[in-house]
């Protein structure tokens, strides 16, 4: 990878701990991201409630690798549609696009419905991959997935205006991936690439628009190098 490159490894914690023995020798550890995906206990174990995503960079210096602030919409009550968090009575000061990400992600869920899945047993949700891509790359950068499966990473990269390289041994999955990639169009708002599902954006509804505009919600005024938008809840 380039000096600015990043590596993400996704698996259950047990196997990530083994991978770390090698990765720590060739790259620099940045974060362990806990993706809260839910699960069922098996035998004498704790309830497996998250997957891990190990985040490494090629460069040791913070000045040499890319990292962009990512925000996600404020969680809201499904019944009353109000913020779940009261922010100490200072809701009017909350950022229009939501809080900054932590290393625990519980706003993106596994693909559970059959109608949304393809034939690959380990399919990841596109918003998860889009978030990782937005966090560490610029438009036009190259995204590599050595186990691309049915092309979800390539789909996410193409939507966001990135180049992509995918590697897959199974010819059936390759065929599905090619079809998925051909169907994708870049996603832009006011000329900026964004991770967006227009029918489900929580912070861009008409009732919120005035508040967002007040809180730097105008995409034309946003510093695209500092703020990038990621998956809505």
Backbone bond lengths (Angstrom), bond angles and torsions (degrees), N, CA, C in turn:
res aa  C-N    CA-C-N  psi(-1)  N-CA   C-N-CA  omega(-1)  CA-C   N-CA-C  phi
1 X - - - 1.458 - - 1.531 110.59 -
2 X 1.329 115.52 166.34 1.455 120.91 175.35 1.528 109.70 -72.32
3 X 1.339 117.51 162.97 1.471 119.59 177.91 1.524 112.95 -55.36
4 X 1.337 116.79 -26.60 1.465 120.48 -179.70 1.524 112.46 -87.97
5 X 1.326 117.16 1.66 1.457 121.78 -172.52 1.516 114.55 -71.41
6 X 1.337 114.83 156.70 1.466 122.58 177.61 1.520 109.18 -128.92
7 X 1.327 115.89 154.31 1.459 122.54 178.19 1.521 108.27 -125.82
8 X 1.323 116.65 131.01 1.462 121.80 174.00 1.523 108.42 -120.43
9 X 1.330 116.04 131.34 1.462 121.58 178.11 1.524 108.05 -123.33
10 X 1.330 116.12 123.41 1.466 121.78 -175.74 1.524 110.09 -111.31
11 X 1.335 116.60 128.13 1.464 120.68 176.65 1.527 108.34 -173.23
12 X 1.326 115.92 -177.52 1.457 119.75 173.71 1.528 108.36 -74.81
13 X 1.330 118.47 153.62 1.461 121.31 -175.43 1.524 114.28 -53.23
14 X 1.315 117.60 -37.62 1.467 120.13 -177.57 1.521 111.33 -56.36
15 X 1.329 116.69 -48.20 1.459 119.83 -176.32 1.521 111.64 -76.95
16 X 1.305 117.72 -31.81 1.460 119.24 177.46 1.521 111.54 -62.99
17 X 1.323 116.83 -33.28 1.464 119.87 178.49 1.520 111.16 -64.87
18 X 1.336 116.73 -32.75 1.467 120.34 176.89 1.529 110.70 -74.33
19 X 1.322 117.05 -41.81 1.466 120.16 178.91 1.522 110.91 -61.00
20 X 1.330 115.97 -33.49 1.463 120.61 -176.60 1.527 112.16 -61.33
21 X 1.336 117.14 -30.03 1.461 120.27 179.82 1.526 110.99 -58.67
22 X 1.321 116.34 -35.05 1.468 120.46 178.60 1.523 111.62 -88.41
23 X 1.327 117.23 -45.02 1.460 120.68 -175.83 1.524 112.53 -61.58
24 X 1.324 116.82 -35.11 1.463 120.03 -179.47 1.524 112.61 -65.71
25 X 1.336 117.06 -15.43 1.466 121.54 179.13 1.525 112.17 -88.01
26 X 1.322 117.23 -22.23 1.467 120.00 -173.20 1.527 113.77 -118.56
27 X 1.328 117.34 -9.92 1.465 120.56 -178.04 1.522 109.21 -146.98
28 X 1.330 116.12 177.88 1.457 121.50 -175.77 1.525 110.35 -113.64
29 X 1.331 115.08 121.93 1.465 121.08 -178.04 1.522 110.62 -69.63
30 X 1.351 115.94 134.41 1.460 121.15 178.56 1.524 112.57 -115.00
31 X 1.331 116.11 -51.27 1.464 119.15 -176.35 1.528 110.91 -150.91
32 X 1.315 114.45 151.20 1.460 122.38 164.32 1.530 105.40 -106.81
33 X 1.317 116.19 112.93 1.458 121.08 -179.72 1.520 108.71 -95.84
34 X 1.314 116.80 124.30 1.464 121.47 177.75 1.521 108.43 -94.52
35 X 1.317 115.42 110.07 1.463 120.31 177.62 1.524 107.77 -92.69
36 X 1.305 116.07 106.33 1.465 123.00 -176.04 1.521 109.38 -73.89
37 X 1.331 116.22 101.08 1.464 119.89 -174.35 1.520 114.02 -116.86
38 X 1.321 117.87 -6.11 1.467 120.08 179.87 1.513 112.13 76.88
39 X 1.326 116.36 159.17 1.453 120.72 -179.80 1.511 110.72 -177.02
40 X 1.318 115.84 -176.05 1.465 121.61 -179.94 1.519 109.41 -124.78
41 X 1.349 118.08 138.63 1.464 120.48 -179.63 1.516 111.95 -66.56
42 X 1.331 116.01 145.91 1.463 121.86 179.36 1.522 108.69 -129.81
43 X 1.319 116.51 109.13 1.456 120.13 178.78 1.515 111.97 67.86
44 X 1.329 115.85 -145.65 1.458 121.73 -177.07 1.526 110.68 -85.52
45 X 1.314 115.94 69.98 1.461 121.14 179.44 1.524 110.01 -140.29
46 X 1.327 115.35 161.30 1.457 120.37 171.88 1.520 109.01 -73.15
47 X 1.306 116.07 159.50 1.454 120.68 177.94 1.530 109.56 -62.15
48 X 1.342 117.99 115.53 1.474 120.13 -179.70 1.521 110.43 -74.34
49 X 1.310 116.29 102.15 1.458 119.85 -171.02 1.524 113.88 -109.60
50 X 1.334 117.51 4.20 1.462 117.71 177.09 1.521 111.80 -155.56
51 X 1.331 113.71 152.93 1.456 121.79 166.24 1.524 107.13 -96.87
52 X 1.315 116.15 154.79 1.450 120.09 175.83 1.518 110.50 -103.14
53 X 1.323 115.72 147.50 1.460 121.79 171.86 1.525 106.40 -127.73
54 X 1.323 116.61 108.90 1.459 121.05 178.80 1.525 109.18 -82.54
55 X 1.311 115.83 131.22 1.465 121.42 -177.63 1.523 108.69 -115.40
56 X 1.332 115.72 118.68 1.459 122.88 179.46 1.524 109.96 -124.02
57 X 1.326 115.88 155.77 1.464 120.76 172.28 1.517 109.35 -125.55
58 X 1.326 115.47 156.43 1.461 119.81 178.63 1.517 110.77 -75.56
59 X 1.322 115.79 -34.73 1.458 120.76 -177.72 1.525 111.25 -94.83
60 X 1.316 115.74 143.88 1.461 120.85 178.37 1.526 111.35 -81.80
61 X 1.324 116.37 -34.41 1.457 121.20 -176.46 1.523 111.30 -75.36
62 X 1.318 116.32 135.53 1.465 120.99 178.20 1.529 111.53 -65.22
63 X 1.319 117.36 -20.63 1.459 120.59 -178.80 1.525 112.19 -77.26
64 X 1.322 117.41 -18.60 1.463 120.95 -170.17 1.522 115.24 -99.88
65 X 1.324 119.47 -11.94 1.462 119.12 179.67 1.525 110.08 -115.97
66 X 1.320 114.51 154.40 1.463 120.88 -175.96 1.528 111.04 -84.88
67 X 1.313 115.24 134.28 1.463 120.43 173.40 1.519 107.58 -153.00
68 X 1.330 116.22 125.08 1.452 121.53 -177.69 1.526 110.14 -116.52
69 X 1.328 115.24 141.86 1.464 120.00 176.27 1.525 109.77 -63.45
70 X 1.311 116.45 132.50 1.459 122.29 177.95 1.525 108.52 -119.34
71 X 1.305 116.14 133.49 1.460 121.17 176.43 1.520 110.01 -117.48
72 X 1.314 115.71 154.25 1.461 120.28 176.92 1.526 108.38 -132.65
73 X 1.337 117.73 150.80 1.466 120.54 -174.63 1.523 113.33 -58.03
74 X 1.319 115.72 145.75 1.459 121.18 178.18 1.532 110.20 -60.05
75 X 1.334 117.98 130.92 1.474 119.78 176.40 1.525 110.72 -61.37
76 X 1.317 116.12 138.38 1.457 121.17 -178.50 1.527 111.09 -125.16
77 X 1.317 115.20 155.57 1.461 121.68 174.90 1.529 108.62 -71.63
78 X 1.324 116.85 129.91 1.464 119.96 -179.10 1.526 112.15 -67.93
79 X 1.315 116.90 -27.01 1.467 120.32 -177.31 1.528 112.15 -83.65
80 X 1.343 116.65 -49.16 1.466 120.32 -174.90 1.527 113.47 -102.15
81 X 1.345 116.81 -12.69 1.463 122.62 177.54 1.525 113.41 68.74
82 X 1.328 117.77 17.75 1.456 121.32 176.95 1.525 109.73 -94.49
83 X 1.355 115.65 163.02 1.457 119.87 176.45 1.528 109.80 -58.33
84 X 1.322 117.67 137.90 1.460 121.01 176.28 1.525 110.86 -74.09
85 X 1.310 116.28 -26.55 1.458 121.14 -179.96 1.518 109.09 -104.67
86 X 1.355 116.38 137.65 1.467 117.72 -175.86 1.526 113.09 -89.06
87 X 1.332 117.75 -9.73 1.462 122.59 177.14 1.525 112.23 53.93
88 X 1.338 115.52 35.65 1.459 120.07 176.43 1.510 113.69 60.57
89 X 1.343 116.02 32.09 1.453 119.71 -179.61 1.520 114.31 76.28
90 X 1.338 116.86 13.19 1.468 120.50 -177.56 1.527 111.23 -119.33
91 X 1.328 115.92 44.13 1.466 119.77 -179.62 1.523 112.23 -60.09
92 X 1.332 116.03 -32.01 1.460 118.87 -176.95 1.523 111.88 -67.98
93 X 1.348 116.22 -14.59 1.452 120.25 178.54 1.527 112.50 -96.59
94 X 1.328 116.19 -3.00 1.467 119.87 -179.62 1.523 109.84 -67.60
95 X 1.311 116.38 142.13 1.465 120.92 -179.41 1.522 109.89 -64.08
96 X 1.313 117.00 137.37 1.458 121.48 -175.77 1.508 114.63 -60.28
97 X 1.331 117.82 -27.91 1.454 120.65 -179.79 1.524 112.40 -98.84
98 X 1.326 117.90 8.96 1.455 120.30 175.04 1.515 113.87 97.90
99 X 1.349 116.67 177.88 1.460 121.70 -177.96 1.525 112.14 -76.61
100 X 1.323 115.55 162.92 1.459 120.93 175.03 1.525 110.08 -72.00
101 X 1.308 115.46 153.37 1.462 120.57 -179.64 1.516 112.15 -67.32
102 X 1.321 116.09 146.30 1.455 122.30 168.17 1.529 106.94 -104.12
103 X 1.325 117.45 -169.33 1.466 119.77 177.89 1.530 111.95 -94.59
104 X 1.332 117.28 12.54 1.468 121.93 172.32 1.526 107.41 -119.32
105 X 1.324 116.11 117.54 1.463 121.32 -177.29 1.522 109.69 -111.03
106 X 1.309 116.67 110.63 1.466 120.38 179.14 1.528 112.43 -122.56
107 X 1.333 116.19 13.61 1.465 119.74 -179.94 1.529 112.66 -100.74
108 X 1.321 117.10 -2.38 1.463 122.01 176.53 1.522 107.73 -118.76
109 X 1.302 117.08 129.90 1.462 120.67 -172.50 1.526 112.37 -116.12
110 X 1.302 114.77 157.18 1.465 120.12 176.80 1.525 110.60 -62.12
111 X 1.325 115.24 156.42 1.465 120.51 177.70 1.524 107.55 -83.14
112 X 1.316 116.56 108.78 1.462 120.64 -174.54 1.525 112.87 -103.43
113 X 1.322 118.06 -29.44 1.462 120.58 -176.11 1.527 110.63 -80.97
114 X 1.311 116.43 133.53 1.459 121.28 -178.13 1.520 112.10 -59.50
115 X 1.329 117.06 -35.53 1.462 119.81 -176.85 1.528 112.08 -67.64
116 X 1.330 116.86 -17.12 1.463 120.36 179.68 1.524 112.31 -100.65
117 X 1.311 116.79 -2.97 1.455 120.81 -177.21 1.522 110.65 -102.60
118 X 1.328 115.36 157.86 1.454 119.88 169.70 1.523 108.00 -108.93
119 X 1.318 117.67 -160.58 1.460 120.41 -172.40 1.527 113.96 -81.48
120 X 1.314 117.77 -8.42 1.464 119.51 -177.55 1.531 110.42 -79.36
121 X 1.344 118.45 131.99 1.471 120.90 -175.91 1.525 114.17 -73.13
122 X 1.329 117.38 -17.89 1.464 120.48 -175.93 1.527 112.01 -117.07
123 X 1.302 116.70 35.44 1.461 120.90 -177.65 1.527 111.18 -66.08
124 X 1.319 116.35 131.16 1.460 122.14 178.22 1.529 109.92 -101.02
125 X 1.328 117.35 152.01 1.469 120.04 178.38 1.524 111.19 -69.86
126 X 1.309 116.91 138.61 1.462 121.63 -179.29 1.535 112.09 -56.46
127 X 1.351 120.08 -41.56 1.471 119.51 -179.70 1.527 113.45 -57.90
128 X 1.335 117.95 -32.18 1.462 120.54 178.69 1.523 110.09 -64.76
129 X 1.322 116.11 -46.04 1.457 120.68 -178.91 1.523 111.11 -69.93
130 X 1.322 117.02 -37.28 1.463 119.94 177.53 1.525 110.84 -62.12
131 X 1.308 116.87 -38.38 1.460 120.10 -179.99 1.526 110.60 -63.47
132 X 1.323 117.29 -44.70 1.462 120.98 179.58 1.525 110.96 -63.66
133 X 1.333 115.74 -39.87 1.465 120.29 -179.77 1.524 111.11 -66.85
134 X 1.324 117.15 -45.48 1.462 121.01 179.18 1.525 111.89 -63.70
135 X 1.315 116.38 -31.28 1.453 121.73 -175.22 1.526 112.53 -71.82
136 X 1.339 117.43 -27.00 1.465 119.29 -169.47 1.527 115.04 -132.32
137 X 1.326 119.02 6.16 1.466 119.73 -178.22 1.522 111.93 -136.28
138 X 1.321 114.37 160.91 1.458 122.32 171.91 1.518 109.28 -105.03
139 X 1.328 116.66 165.72 1.449 120.56 173.03 1.527 109.43 -57.61
140 X 1.328 116.59 134.71 1.456 121.22 179.61 1.511 114.40 91.61
141 X 1.335 118.76 -12.12 1.465 121.34 176.42 1.526 110.33 -68.49
142 X 1.334 115.71 162.90 1.462 121.33 -178.84 1.525 110.20 -99.62
143 X 1.329 116.42 132.26 1.465 123.08 176.69 1.528 108.05 -112.77
144 X 1.323 116.78 124.22 1.466 122.25 -179.21 1.517 110.48 -110.85
145 X 1.333 116.75 130.52 1.462 122.67 172.56 1.526 107.46 -125.58
146 X 1.344 117.98 107.42 1.467 120.76 -177.90 1.525 113.71 -75.39
147 X 1.321 117.17 -6.94 1.468 122.19 176.12 1.532 107.21 -132.87
148 X 1.310 116.56 65.69 1.466 120.84 -166.36 1.519 113.86 -74.23
149 X 1.340 118.60 -16.79 1.462 120.31 176.71 1.515 112.37 58.20
150 X 1.326 116.26 -123.02 1.466 120.84 -178.65 1.531 112.60 -93.54
151 X 1.335 115.65 16.72 1.456 119.83 169.75 1.506 117.67 90.53
152 X 1.325 118.67 16.95 1.466 119.93 -176.19 1.525 112.31 -60.90
153 X 1.332 117.31 -41.92 1.461 120.15 179.08 1.523 111.21 -64.07
154 X 1.328 116.42 -42.56 1.466 120.61 178.76 1.525 110.97 -64.16
155 X 1.324 116.51 -38.36 1.467 121.13 177.36 1.529 109.97 -61.30
156 X 1.333 116.06 -47.23 1.467 120.37 179.83 1.522 110.99 -62.23
157 X 1.334 116.70 -42.36 1.463 121.00 -179.56 1.526 111.26 -64.01
158 X 1.316 116.78 -43.94 1.465 120.72 -179.03 1.523 111.23 -65.15
159 X 1.323 117.29 -41.20 1.468 120.98 178.38 1.526 111.20 -57.59
160 X 1.343 115.66 -33.61 1.457 120.88 -174.52 1.526 113.22 -98.91
161 X 1.326 117.79 11.30 1.459 120.47 175.46 1.510 114.53 75.81
162 X 1.331 117.11 25.81 1.461 121.39 175.87 1.531 109.77 -103.01
163 X 1.324 116.10 154.91 1.455 120.70 171.28 1.524 107.56 -81.71
164 X 1.313 117.55 160.62 1.463 118.88 -175.69 1.524 111.27 -148.05
165 X 1.330 114.24 149.45 1.466 122.97 173.75 1.519 106.78 -130.59
166 X 1.313 117.43 126.84 1.460 121.71 178.97 1.516 110.73 -124.40
167 X 1.314 115.95 140.77 1.467 122.01 179.01 1.521 108.40 -123.36
168 X 1.330 117.68 129.97 1.462 122.10 -178.78 1.526 109.82 -153.05
169 X 1.338 116.77 133.64 1.462 122.32 -178.88 1.522 112.75 -83.23
170 X 1.321 117.14 -35.26 1.462 121.28 -174.81 1.533 110.45 -77.52
171 X 1.318 116.58 116.27 1.469 121.03 -176.82 1.532 112.49 -64.90
172 X 1.327 117.15 -30.31 1.470 119.93 178.20 1.529 110.86 -65.91
173 X 1.335 116.08 -42.35 1.459 120.15 177.94 1.528 110.89 -66.68
174 X 1.326 116.06 -36.93 1.467 120.04 178.55 1.526 110.38 -60.29
175 X 1.317 115.93 -41.67 1.465 120.44 179.85 1.528 111.02 -63.18
176 X 1.343 116.33 -42.49 1.467 120.42 178.06 1.524 110.34 -65.32
177 X 1.342 115.62 -41.64 1.467 120.24 -179.65 1.522 111.35 -60.59
178 X 1.317 116.49 -43.21 1.466 120.24 -179.68 1.528 111.21 -61.31
179 X 1.327 116.19 -39.95 1.465 120.13 178.54 1.528 110.84 -66.84
180 X 1.339 115.60 -43.54 1.469 119.67 -179.82 1.527 111.61 -61.75
181 X 1.325 116.07 -41.73 1.465 120.60 -177.55 1.528 111.17 -67.46
182 X 1.318 116.92 -39.05 1.467 120.81 -179.34 1.528 111.97 -63.58
183 X 1.314 117.02 -27.84 1.467 121.23 -177.20 1.526 113.11 -81.09
184 X 1.336 117.15 -9.54 1.463 120.80 -171.70 1.525 112.27 -86.23
185 X 1.321 115.50 140.75 1.456 122.36 171.88 1.523 108.44 -121.56
186 X 1.319 115.87 148.86 1.454 120.12 178.03 1.524 110.15 -62.37
187 X 1.334 115.86 143.88 1.457 121.73 -178.65 1.523 109.73 -107.30
188 X 1.324 116.16 115.85 1.460 120.29 -178.25 1.527 111.38 -133.38
189 X 1.341 114.90 148.76 1.460 122.34 168.93 1.521 106.55 -132.11
190 X 1.321 116.44 121.84 1.468 121.15 -178.42 1.526 112.63 52.61
191 X 1.335 115.82 36.73 1.455 119.87 176.04 1.506 115.29 85.53
192 X 1.350 118.07 -3.16 1.454 121.61 -179.64 1.525 109.89 -105.21
193 X 1.329 116.35 137.55 1.455 120.17 175.17 1.525 109.15 -73.59
194 X 1.339 116.92 131.66 1.460 120.96 179.47 1.521 110.00 -138.83
195 X 1.306 115.53 152.26 1.456 121.49 172.52 1.513 106.43 -86.89
196 X 1.314 117.82 111.64 1.455 118.46 -169.59 1.517 112.03 -152.22
197 X 1.342 115.48 137.27 1.451 123.24 168.61 1.521 104.84 -119.32
198 X 1.327 116.29 99.46 1.457 120.96 -166.34 1.518 114.43 -55.41
199 X 1.333 117.83 -31.71 1.450 119.72 -177.85 1.510 114.17 -75.70
200 X 1.341 117.72 -6.96 1.456 119.15 -174.40 1.525 113.69 -128.57
201 X 1.329 117.59 13.29 1.457 118.88 179.29 1.522 109.70 -69.24
202 X 1.314 117.10 123.69 1.458 120.59 -176.91 1.523 111.58 -85.53
203 X 1.324 118.19 -32.57 1.461 119.72 -174.66 1.517 113.11 -95.01
204 X 1.329 118.59 5.73 1.458 120.11 -178.47 1.523 112.42 -118.20
205 X 1.327 117.12 16.00 1.452 119.42 178.67 1.520 110.73 -75.49
206 X 1.318 117.20 160.13 1.462 121.31 -176.01 1.528 112.51 -55.02
207 X 1.337 117.06 -39.50 1.464 119.87 -175.85 1.526 111.91 -69.09
208 X 1.335 117.32 -19.71 1.456 120.49 -178.97 1.527 112.82 -100.42
209 X 1.324 117.61 -8.96 1.455 119.60 -166.60 1.524 113.09 -61.13
210 X 1.339 117.16 -41.65 1.458 119.54 -179.13 1.521 111.03 -61.91
211 X 1.335 115.74 -40.43 1.458 120.17 -179.53 1.522 110.72 -66.12
212 X 1.334 116.21 -40.61 1.463 120.48 -179.35 1.521 110.36 -65.84
213 X 1.316 115.31 -43.37 1.455 119.84 -179.80 1.528 110.40 -59.56
214 X 1.312 115.39 -39.96 1.458 121.01 178.85 1.517 110.51 -65.03
215 X 1.323 117.24 -35.91 1.461 122.42 -176.60 1.526 111.78 -99.68
216 X 1.314 116.99 47.65 1.464 122.59 175.41 1.520 112.19 62.74
217 X 1.330 116.52 35.39 1.451 119.63 -179.48 1.510 114.26 -81.63
218 X 1.332 118.13 -6.04 1.455 120.70 178.48 1.518 108.97 -75.19
219 X 1.341 117.04 111.46 1.458 120.66 -176.48 1.523 112.25 -59.73
220 X 1.338 117.59 -28.94 1.457 119.74 -179.34 1.521 111.35 -67.19
221 X 1.340 116.26 -25.24 1.456 120.38 -177.54 1.519 112.57 -93.96
222 X 1.329 117.39 -10.11 1.455 120.16 -178.06 1.520 110.88 -73.33
223 X 1.309 116.39 141.57 1.459 121.25 172.95 1.516 107.75 -77.09
224 X 1.329 118.62 103.44 1.463 121.96 -173.65 1.521 112.05 -64.26
225 X 1.332 118.56 -18.55 1.452 120.45 178.00 1.528 111.14 -81.42
226 X 1.325 116.35 -19.38 1.461 119.92 -176.35 1.508 112.51 -102.46
227 X 1.340 116.92 -38.25 1.451 120.01 -176.23 1.515 110.68 -122.21
228 X 1.303 116.00 133.66 1.456 121.25 173.79 1.517 107.10 -132.74
229 X 1.309 116.81 150.58 1.455 121.88 -173.95 1.510 109.17 -99.98
230 X 1.307 116.63 139.33 1.459 118.77 -179.42 1.511 110.79 -126.73
231 X 1.305 117.52 -169.51 1.460 125.39 -166.14 1.523 114.34 -55.56
232 X 1.326 117.35 130.29 1.461 120.82 175.28 1.514 111.63 -78.32
233 X 1.344 116.57 160.17 1.453 118.94 177.20 1.504 109.05 -96.65
